[in-house]
Amino acid sequence: MSEIKPFKSLRPEPGLTSKIASLPYDVVSREEALSYSRGNPFSFYHVVKSEIDLPPETDEHSKVVYKKAKENFDRLIKNRILVQDRKECLYIYRQKMKEHTQTGIVACVSVDEYISNKIKKHELTRDEKEKDRTNHILALKANTGPVFLIYRQKNAIDAILGKCAAGKPEVSFCCDFEVTHEYWVIDDPEIIAQITDCFREVPALYVADGHHRLAAAVNAAGVYREKNKDFTGKEEFNFVMGMLFPHSQIKILPYNRVLKDIDIGDLKKVVDAIKGEFNVSRSDKGVPEKKGSFCMYVGGNWFSLELKDPESVTGTVGRLDVSILQDKILSGIFGIKDPRTDKRLDFVGGNKSPDELKKMVDSGTYKIAFSMFPTSVDELFEISDKGSVMPPKSTWFEPKLRSGIFVHSLE
């Protein structure tokens, strides 16, 4: 049983939505956010990455950053760039990227369902990142970035959303990343009740992306509850904004690995060491074709790696390709024991092509690149249901959700 609720979203004036919408704060650097927002005072990067409006030496976790975010956020509201709906609504949100389309619902979910594990996670969070987003939420008194949630597809929900999205969308725009974004507003209480009733038949929600945003919302709710001892549970601070998509429509890309500052020495010895566990052959492409296989770029060549004995890996987490690579190569050969903290390891989202991985190595910045086969949604479900966690950077979801299209006020 999953509870969702409508809310009074702060939304951009329709003609400004494309100017405001930004990528999630944690997938862009300060320099990228500065570039994307240059000449655009409406850009939501001024809210979610407000350090771009401060001197470059500013610590991104300092109080002045959250203060600037609040100032920029308030300015958008004061100038009616962001306007709050008068009624509680649900919102249908659709993304189109080339041949791929995903249609979901924007709603609030309960922080208590996360605490009780009815909303299931598959990643660990880092304290410093949690603290950063908690401070951001408390400063703005709002959820500015949605949590990407998935649920097991239900025909009844598909039917309602399909009917509601049959007409012209409230907003439609195409961003620089060749992704079309559309949404429809549902303010009819009867339809809202139909949708919320359908979700009560959904056994669980799963965090796809936004673990730190969700954990931070729970932390912020705890602060509010401490200040409001007589809270009823119905206050807005008890809820967090999510975008919920059926599992049948989501697209998971691989999360690739690149290594730097390592001594590969004799390339033949490295390849021979890998041959202990893998069949290794030269390849003319950098994309693995199936689970249990990898592509490696080193020394100006692509190699195909295929695990010799799949039965040698056990456990739900241990059988993940990211775990196999970590255990048998990154740790076993290169001594990278902790992928969360080892500075020799970097992660590259699957939206980057093998040619881009090749360029990273050929430039001399990196020594070796590994192209991965994507984690499946069934693996995500299985691990989440067991209460286990994946290794860091196991999934890359595309297309990315956008911040600033919808904002959930906590007060």
C-alpha positions in Angstrom: 0.0 0.0 0.0 1.5 3.3 -1.1 0.1 6.7 -0.1 0.5 9.7 -2.4 -1.1 13.1 -2.0 -1.8 16.1 -4.1 -0.1 19.4 -3.2 -0.1 23.1 -4.2 3.0 23.3 -6.4 4.9 26.4 -7.0 5.3 26.4 -10.8 6.8 28.7 -13.4 4.7 30.8 -15.6 4.2 28.4 -18.6 6.2 30.6 -21.0 9.2 30.6 -18.7 9.4 26.9 -17.8 12.1 26.1 -20.3 14.3 29.0 -18.9 13.9 27.9 -15.3 14.2 24.1 -15.6 17.6 22.8 -14.5 19.3 19.4 -14.1 19.5 17.9 -10.6 22.1 19.8 -8.5 24.2 16.7 -8.0 24.9 15.8 -11.7 26.4 19.1 -12.7 29.6 20.9 -11.5 29.7 24.5 -10.4 31.4 25.3 -13.8 28.7 23.5 -15.8 25.9 25.2 -13.8 27.6 28.5 -14.4 27.8 27.9 -18.1 24.2 26.6 -18.5 22.8 29.6 -16.6 24.9 32.3 -18.1 22.7 35.2 -19.2 19.6 33.6 -17.8 18.4 35.2 -14.5 15.5 32.8 -14.4 17.6 29.6 -14.3 16.9 27.4 -11.3 20.6 26.8 -11.0 20.6 30.1 -9.1 18.5 28.2 -6.5 19.9 24.7 -6.5 23.5 25.7 -7.2 23.5 29.2 -5.8 27.3 29.1 -5.3 27.5 30.2 -9.0 26.4 33.7 -7.8 29.2 33.8 -5.2 33.1 34.1 -5.5 34.6 30.9 -6.9 36.5 30.3 -3.7 33.3 30.1 -1.7 32.7 26.8 0.1 29.6 25.3 -1.4 28.4 24.1 2.0 28.8 27.4 3.8 25.9 29.4 5.2 26.2 32.1 2.7 25.4 29.6 -0.1 22.1 28.6 1.5 21.3 32.3 2.2 21.9 33.2 -1.5 19.7 30.2 -2.5 16.9 31.6 -0.3 17.4 35.1 -1.8 17.2 33.8 -5.3 14.2 31.6 -4.6 12.3 34.4 -2.9 13.0 36.7 -5.8 11.4 34.2 -8.2 8.3 34.1 -6.0 8.1 37.9 -5.4 8.4 38.6 -9.2 5.7 35.9 -9.8 8.1 33.9 -11.9 7.1 31.0 -9.6 3.4 31.0 -8.7 1.7 28.6 -6.3 -1.4 26.7 -7.3 -4.5 27.6 -5.3 -5.8 24.1 -5.2 -4.0 20.8 -4.3 -3.2 19.0 -7.6 -1.5 16.0 -9.0 0.5 16.5 -12.2 1.2 14.2 -15.1 4.8 14.5 -16.3 6.1 13.1 -19.5 9.6 13.0 -20.9 10.6 12.0 -24.5 14.2 11.3 -25.5 14.6 10.0 -29.0 12.5 6.8 -29.1 12.1 6.6 -25.4 9.0 8.0 -23.6 8.1 7.8 -19.9 5.0 9.1 -18.3 4.6 9.5 -14.5 2.8 11.3 -11.8 4.1 14.2 -9.7 2.8 13.9 -6.1 3.9 14.0 -2.5 4.9 10.9 -0.5 5.1 10.5 3.2 8.5 10.7 5.0 7.0 8.1 7.4 6.7 5.6 4.6 10.4 6.0 4.0 11.2 5.6 7.7 9.2 2.4 7.8 10.8 1.1 4.6 7.6 1.2 2.6 9.6 3.4 0.2 12.6 1.2 -0.5 16.1 2.3 -1.2 19.1 0.6 -2.9 22.0 3.0 -2.0 23.7 4.2 1.1 23.9 7.9 1.6 26.8 10.1 2.7 26.5 12.2 5.8 28.0 15.4 4.2 25.6 15.2 1.2 22.6 14.6 3.4 23.6 17.6 5.6 24.0 19.8 2.6 20.5 19.1 1.2 18.9 19.2 4.6 20.3 22.7 5.1 19.1 23.7 1.7 15.6 22.4 2.4 15.4 24.2 5.8 16.7 27.5 4.3 14.2 27.5 1.5 11.4 25.8 3.4 10.8 23.8 0.3 11.7 20.7 -1.7 13.2 22.2 -4.8 14.3 18.9 -6.5 12.0 15.9 -7.0 12.9 12.4 -5.9 12.7 9.9 -8.8 10.5 7.0 -7.6 9.4 3.9 -9.5 6.6 1.4 -8.9 5.6 -1.9 -10.4 3.5 -1.0 -13.4 -0.3 -1.2 -13.0 -2.8 -1.1 -16.0 -5.3 0.9 -14.0 -2.9 3.7 -13.3 -1.7 3.7 -17.0 -5.3 4.0 -18.1 -6.1 7.0 -16.0 -2.9 8.9 -16.8 -3.4 8.1 -20.5 -6.9 9.5 -20.5 -5.8 12.7 -18.6 -2.8 13.2 -20.9 -4.9 12.8 -24.1 -5.4 16.6 -24.5 -3.0 19.4 -25.0 -0.4 19.7 -22.2 -0.2 22.7 -19.9 3.5 23.0 -20.7 5.7 21.5 -23.4 9.3 22.4 -24.2 12.5 20.8 -25.5 15.7 21.4 -23.7 19.3 21.6 -24.9 19.7 17.9 -24.2 17.1 16.9 -26.8 14.6 15.9 -24.2 11.0 17.0 -24.5 9.2 17.7 -21.2 5.4 18.0 -21.0 3.0 18.1 -18.1 -0.8 18.2 -17.4 -2.5 19.5 -14.2 -5.1 17.3 -12.5 -7.2 19.4 -10.2 -10.4 17.4 -10.4 -11.0 15.9 -6.9 -12.7 12.8 -8.3 -9.8 12.0 -10.6 -7.3 12.7 -7.8 -9.2 10.2 -5.6 -9.1 7.6 -8.4 -5.4 7.9 -8.7 -4.6 7.9 -5.0 -6.9 4.8 -4.6 -5.0 3.0 -7.3 -1.7 3.7 -5.6 -3.0 2.2 -2.4 -2.9 -1.1 -4.3 0.8 -0.5 -5.2 2.8 -2.6 -2.7 5.9 -0.4 -2.5 7.7 2.5 -4.1 11.4 2.3 -4.9 13.9 5.1 -5.0 15.5 5.2 -8.5 17.4 8.5 -8.0 17.5 11.1 -5.3 18.5 9.1 -2.2 20.1 12.1 -0.7 17.2 14.4 -1.5 14.8 12.0 0.2 17.0 11.4 3.2 17.4 15.1 3.6 13.6 15.6 3.5 13.3 13.1 6.3 15.9 15.0 8.3 14.1 18.3 7.7 10.8 16.8 8.8 12.5 15.8 12.0 13.6 19.4 12.6 10.1 20.7 12.0 8.6 18.0 14.3 10.9 19.0 17.1 9.7 22.6 16.7 6.0 21.5 16.4 5.6 18.8 19.1 1.8 18.7 18.5 2.1 17.9 14.8 -0.7 15.8 13.3 1.2 14.2 10.4 -0.8 16.1 7.8 1.4 19.2 7.7 3.3 19.7 4.5 6.7 19.1 6.2 5.7 15.5 6.6 5.8 15.0 2.9 8.3 15.2 0.1 7.8 15.7 -3.6 8.4 12.8 -5.9 8.0 11.9 -9.6 6.7 8.4 -9.9 7.1 6.3 -13.0 6.1 2.7 -13.8 9.0 0.3 -14.0 8.1 -0.8 -17.5 9.0 2.7 -18.9 12.2 3.7 -17.1 15.6 3.5 -18.9 18.7 2.5 -16.9 22.0 3.1 -18.5 25.4 1.8 -17.2 27.6 3.7 -14.9 31.1 3.4 -16.3 34.5 3.5 -14.5 37.8 5.2 -15.3 41.0 5.0 -13.3 43.8 7.5 -12.9 47.0 7.8 -11.0 47.7 4.0 -11.2 50.8 2.3 -12.5 49.7 -0.1 -15.1 53.3 -0.9 -15.8 53.6 -3.8 -18.3 50.3 -3.8 -20.2 50.7 -7.5 -20.9 51.0 -8.3 -17.2 47.8 -6.4 -16.5 45.9 -8.3 -19.3 47.4 -11.6 -18.1 46.2 -10.9 -14.5 42.7 -10.2 -15.8 42.8 -13.4 -17.8 42.8 -15.3 -14.5 39.1 -14.6 -14.2 38.0 -13.5 -17.6 38.2 -14.4 -21.2 40.0 -11.5 -22.8 40.0 -10.6 -26.5 40.6 -7.6 -28.7 37.5 -5.7 -29.6 36.5 -3.1 -32.1 33.7 -1.6 -30.0 33.4 -0.4 -26.5 29.9 -1.6 -25.5 29.4 -5.0 -23.7 26.7 -7.1 -25.2 25.4 -9.0 -22.1 25.5 -9.3 -18.4 28.8 -10.6 -17.0 30.8 -9.0 -19.8 32.8 -5.7 -19.9 34.8 -3.6 -22.3 38.1 -2.2 -21.3 40.1 0.5 -23.0 43.8 0.7 -22.2 47.0 1.2 -24.2 45.1 2.5 -27.3 43.0 -0.7 -27.6 39.5 -1.9 -26.6 39.3 -5.3 -25.0 36.3 -7.5 -24.4 36.1 -9.2 -21.0 33.8 -12.0 -20.2 33.6 -13.8 -16.8 34.8 -17.3 -17.2 32.8 -18.8 -14.4 29.5 -17.0 -13.6 28.9 -19.5 -10.8 31.9 -18.2 -9.0 29.9 -15.1 -7.9 27.1 -15.5 -5.4 24.5 -13.4 -3.7 22.1 -10.8 -5.1 24.6 -8.0 -4.7 27.7 -10.1 -5.6 26.2 -11.0 -9.0 25.8 -7.4 -10.1 28.3 -6.5 -12.9 29.5 -3.5 -10.9 30.3 -5.9 -8.0 32.1 -8.3 -10.2 34.2 -5.5 -11.7 34.9 -4.1 -8.2 35.8 -7.4 -6.5 37.8 -9.1 -9.3 39.5 -6.2 -11.0 39.4 -2.8 -9.2 40.1 -4.3 -5.8 41.7 -7.6 -6.8 44.2 -6.2 -9.3 44.5 -2.4 -8.8 44.0 -2.3 -5.0 41.0 0.0 -5.0 39.3 -1.3 -1.9 36.8 1.5 -1.2 35.1 2.8 -4.4 33.4 5.6 -2.3 36.6 7.2 -1.2 39.5 6.1 -3.5 40.5 9.2 -5.5 42.0 7.0 -8.3 38.5 5.9 -9.3 36.0 8.2 -11.2 32.5 7.4 -12.5 31.1 8.3 -15.9 27.4 8.2 -16.6 26.1 6.0 -19.5 25.0 9.1 -21.4 28.7 9.4 -22.4 29.7 7.3 -25.4 32.6 4.8 -25.6 34.4 7.4 -27.8 34.3 9.8 -24.9 35.7 7.2 -22.6 38.5 6.6 -25.1 39.3 10.3 -25.3 39.5 10.5 -21.5 42.2 7.8 -21.6 44.0 9.0 -24.7 44.3 12.5 -23.2 46.5 11.1 -20.5 44.2 12.2 -17.7 43.1 8.6 -17.1 45.0 5.3 -17.6 42.2 2.8 -18.2 38.4 2.8 -18.8 35.7 0.2 -18.2 32.5 0.2 -20.1 29.7 -1.6 -18.3 26.5 -3.5 -19.0 23.5 -1.7 -17.3 22.0 -2.9 -14.1 18.4 -4.1 -14.7 15.3 -2.9 -12.9 14.6 -6.5 -11.8 18.0 -6.4 -10.0 17.1 -3.1 -8.4 13.8 -4.5 -7.2 15.3 -7.7 -5.8 18.1 -5.8 -3.9 15.7 -3.2 -2.5 13.1 -5.8 -1.4 15.8 -7.7 0.5 17.0 -4.5 2.2 20.4 -4.7 0.6 22.3 -2.0 -1.0 24.2 -1.7 -4.3 27.7 -0.6 -4.7 28.0 3.2 -5.3 27.2 4.4 -8.8 25.4 1.3 -10.0 22.7 2.9 -12.0 22.4 5.9 -14.3 18.8 6.9 -15.2 18.1 8.8 -18.4 16.5 11.1 -19.2 17.2 13.1 -16.0 14.3 14.8 -14.2 14.4 18.6 -14.1 14.3 20.8 -11.0 12.2 24.0 -10.9 9.3 22.7 -12.9 7.5 21.8 -9.7 8.4 23.0 -6.1 6.8 21.7 -2.9 6.5 24.3 -0.1 6.8 22.9 3.4 4.8 25.7 5.0 
